[in-house]
């Protein structure tokens, strides 16, 4: 049970330990359930962060592709055009 908090410090928030305390009603059991609650919150925050960062990186690339596609479509694609610039 002591390994799970160590794993969480390395970003492994999918680890749970409360199930090992089933049936117990003492301070260690409460601590294990609090750990699980915290780990679940951190796991959700980590997933939202990855989603948000991914979205923020994709948006500018999509805009650049759209602008590039519009420019190419409006005047046609000339492979020699890039050599002139």
Backbone as CSV, one residue per row, in Angstrom:
resi,resn,N_x,N_y,N_z,CA_x,CA_y,CA_z,C_x,C_y,C_z
1,UNK,0.817,-1.187,0.000,0.000,0.000,0.000,0.869,1.263,0.000
2,UNK,2.050,1.193,0.473,2.921,2.371,0.509,3.450,2.743,-0.868
3,UNK,3.396,1.836,-1.821,3.915,2.114,-3.162,2.976,3.024,-3.959
4,UNK,1.678,2.959,-3.696,0.718,3.723,-4.479,0.922,5.234,-4.350
5,UNK,1.103,5.785,-3.149,1.375,7.228,-3.089,2.664,7.615,-3.823
6,UNK,3.647,6.745,-3.796,4.890,7.025,-4.525,4.632,7.068,-6.021
7,UNK,3.804,6.170,-6.501,3.453,6.181,-7.933,2.726,7.468,-8.291
8,UNK,1.876,7.935,-7.397,1.134,9.178,-7.657,2.088,10.364,-7.772
9,UNK,3.163,10.352,-7.014,4.124,11.455,-7.116,4.814,11.479,-8.471
10,UNK,4.744,10.372,-9.192,5.344,10.289,-10.534,4.284,10.409,-11.624
11,UNK,3.102,10.934,-11.256,2.076,11.187,-12.257,1.112,10.053,-12.508
12,UNK,1.186,8.986,-11.751,0.267,7.850,-11.916,-0.946,8.059,-11.015
13,UNK,-1.930,8.821,-11.493,-3.097,9.150,-10.689,-4.218,8.129,-10.818
14,UNK,-3.990,7.059,-11.550,-5.004,6.011,-11.696,-4.932,4.991,-10.563
15,UNK,-4.016,5.166,-9.647,-3.807,4.232,-8.545,-4.833,4.496,-7.451
16,UNK,-5.439,3.433,-6.933,-6.396,3.538,-5.828,-6.001,2.562,-4.737
17,UNK,-6.247,2.939,-3.486,-5.880,2.062,-2.367,-7.038,1.800,-1.404
18,UNK,-8.137,2.518,-1.552,-9.266,2.382,-0.628,-9.860,0.990,-0.588
19,UNK,-9.837,0.291,-1.718,-10.426,-1.053,-1.756,-9.703,-2.030,-0.824
20,UNK,-8.465,-1.734,-0.522,-7.712,-2.601,0.388,-8.144,-2.426,1.840
21,UNK,-8.919,-1.408,2.093,-9.364,-1.112,3.451,-10.835,-1.459,3.649
22,UNK,-11.386,-2.245,2.757,-12.812,-2.589,2.830,-13.161,-3.167,4.202
23,UNK,-14.228,-2.657,4.760,-14.698,-3.153,6.044,-14.068,-2.484,7.252
24,UNK,-13.004,-1.754,7.047,-12.348,-1.078,8.180,-12.930,0.313,8.364
25,UNK,-12.963,0.755,9.596,-13.457,2.098,9.907,-12.506,2.762,10.898
26,UNK,-11.288,2.939,10.467,-10.298,3.576,11.323,-9.635,4.717,10.559
27,UNK,-8.675,5.341,11.169,-8.019,6.498,10.568,-7.260,6.127,9.287
28,UNK,-6.646,4.962,9.263,-5.914,4.525,8.059,-6.880,4.324,6.895
29,UNK,-8.048,3.781,7.175,-9.053,3.590,6.135,-9.543,4.936,5.601
30,UNK,-9.790,5.876,6.504,-10.223,7.216,6.083,-9.145,7.880,5.234
31,UNK,-7.902,7.717,5.632,-6.796,8.287,4.868,-6.713,7.661,3.474
32,UNK,-6.908,6.362,3.380,-6.878,5.678,2.084,-7.990,6.183,1.175
33,UNK,-9.165,6.376,1.719,-10.279,6.886,0.906,-10.045,8.346,0.505
34,UNK,-9.448,9.133,1.394,-9.092,10.511,1.041,-8.048,10.531,-0.076
35,UNK,-7.092,9.610,-0.022,-6.080,9.494,-1.075,-6.755,9.187,-2.410
36,UNK,-7.693,8.239,-2.405,-8.399,7.879,-3.634,-9.161,9.075,-4.208
37,UNK,-9.815,9.830,-3.323,-10.572,11.003,-3.755,-9.632,12.040,-4.388
38,UNK,-8.510,12.280,-3.748,-7.528,13.236,-4.270,-6.941,12.761,-5.594
39,UNK,-6.613,11.477,-5.675,-6.040,10.924,-6.913,-7.030,11.035,-8.064
40,UNK,-8.309,10.782,-7.789,-9.326,10.891,-8.838,-9.440,12.344,-9.314
41,UNK,-9.393,13.285,-8.392,-9.438,14.698,-8.777,-8.240,15.103,-9.612
42,UNK,-7.064,14.647,-9.221,-5.853,14.955,-9.976,-5.871,14.300,-11.361
43,UNK,-6.411,13.090,-11.421,-6.495,12.397,-12.703,-7.414,13.166,-13.654
44,UNK,-8.541,13.628,-13.143,-9.454,14.417,-13.965,-8.826,15.726,-14.412
45,UNK,-8.118,16.390,-13.506,-7.451,17.646,-13.850,-6.373,17.422,-14.909
46,UNK,-5.648,16.315,-14.777,-4.599,15.990,-15.746,-5.220,15.760,-17.131
47,UNK,-6.330,15.047,-17.184,-6.990,14.782,-18.466,-7.515,16.074,-19.092
48,UNK,-8.094,16.959,-18.272,-8.572,18.241,-18.789,-7.412,19.086,-19.310
49,UNK,-6.295,19.064,-18.582,-5.120,19.823,-19.016,-4.620,19.325,-20.366
50,UNK,-4.502,18.008,-20.530,-4.052,17.448,-21.807,-5.009,17.817,-22.932
51,UNK,-6.313,17.754,-22.637,-7.309,18.110,-23.644,-7.179,19.577,-24.031
52,UNK,-7.065,20.451,-23.029,-6.969,21.892,-23.296,-5.702,22.245,-24.064
53,UNK,-4.582,21.663,-23.677,-3.322,21.934,-24.377,-3.403,21.431,-25.814
54,UNK,-3.960,20.253,-25.993,-4.113,19.703,-27.339,-4.973,20.623,-28.196
55,UNK,-6.063,21.104,-27.620,-6.950,22.008,-28.358,-6.231,23.307,-28.711
56,UNK,-5.507,23.862,-27.749,-4.799,25.126,-27.989,-3.715,24.975,-29.056
57,UNK,-3.100,23.820,-29.142,-2.088,23.599,-30.177,-2.719,23.347,-31.536
58,UNK,-3.861,22.680,-31.553,-4.522,22.366,-32.817,-5.153,23.583,-33.460
59,UNK,-5.731,24.472,-32.670,-6.460,25.621,-33.221,-5.607,26.493,-34.133
60,UNK,-4.427,26.935,-33.710,-3.614,27.760,-34.616,-3.197,26.996,-35.876
61,UNK,-2.908,25.729,-35.749,-2.532,24.947,-36.932,-3.690,24.844,-37.908
62,UNK,-4.892,24.666,-37.394,-6.063,24.587,-38.265,-6.288,25.904,-38.991
63,UNK,-6.112,27.009,-38.265,-6.284,28.321,-38.902,-5.245,28.542,-40.002
64,UNK,-4.004,28.155,-39.722,-2.954,28.313,-40.732,-3.243,27.452,-41.950
65,UNK,-3.724,26.241,-41.729,-4.055,25.375,-42.854,-5.213,25.955,-43.652
66,UNK,-6.190,26.513,-42.962,-7.337,27.104,-43.653,-6.915,28.311,-44.475
67,UNK,-6.097,29.164,-43.890,-5.611,30.348,-44.609,-4.750,29.918,-45.790
68,UNK,-3.881,28.975,-45.573,-3.025,28.480,-46.654,-3.838,27.860,-47.769
69,UNK,-4.863,27.113,-47.414,-5.730,26.491,-48.412,-6.525,27.524,-49.190
70,UNK,-6.938,28.584,-48.525,-7.687,29.655,-49.186,-6.803,30.392,-50.176
71,UNK,-5.572,30.672,-49.781,-4.657,31.379,-50.674,-4.311,30.524,-51.885
72,UNK,-4.077,29.247,-51.649,-3.745,28.359,-52.763,-4.940,28.219,-53.686
73,UNK,-6.138,28.098,-53.105,-7.344,27.923,-53.909,-7.708,29.157,-54.713
74,UNK,-7.398,30.343,-54.210,-7.811,31.570,-54.898,-6.929,31.888,-56.098
75,UNK,-5.686,31.501,-56.077,-4.804,31.841,-57.203,-4.203,30.614,-57.872
76,UNK,-4.617,29.435,-57.421,-4.066,28.219,-58.001,-2.716,27.892,-57.398
77,UNK,-2.298,26.694,-57.541,-1.021,26.264,-56.976,0.025,26.273,-58.071
78,UNK,1.065,27.028,-57.849,2.173,27.110,-58.794,3.436,26.669,-58.069
79,UNK,4.011,25.499,-58.391,5.188,25.021,-57.690,6.379,25.969,-57.823
80,UNK,6.426,26.776,-58.874,7.523,27.724,-59.056,7.349,28.952,-58.176
81,UNK,6.132,29.157,-57.667,5.847,30.328,-56.825,6.718,30.334,-55.581
82,UNK,6.942,29.198,-54.974,7.752,29.128,-53.768,9.209,29.433,-54.073
83,UNK,9.662,29.108,-55.241,11.044,29.371,-55.598,11.292,30.872,-55.735
84,UNK,10.264,31.657,-56.082,10.409,33.091,-56.235,10.450,33.825,-54.898
85,UNK,9.946,33.200,-53.824,9.859,33.888,-52.518,10.992,33.528,-51.671
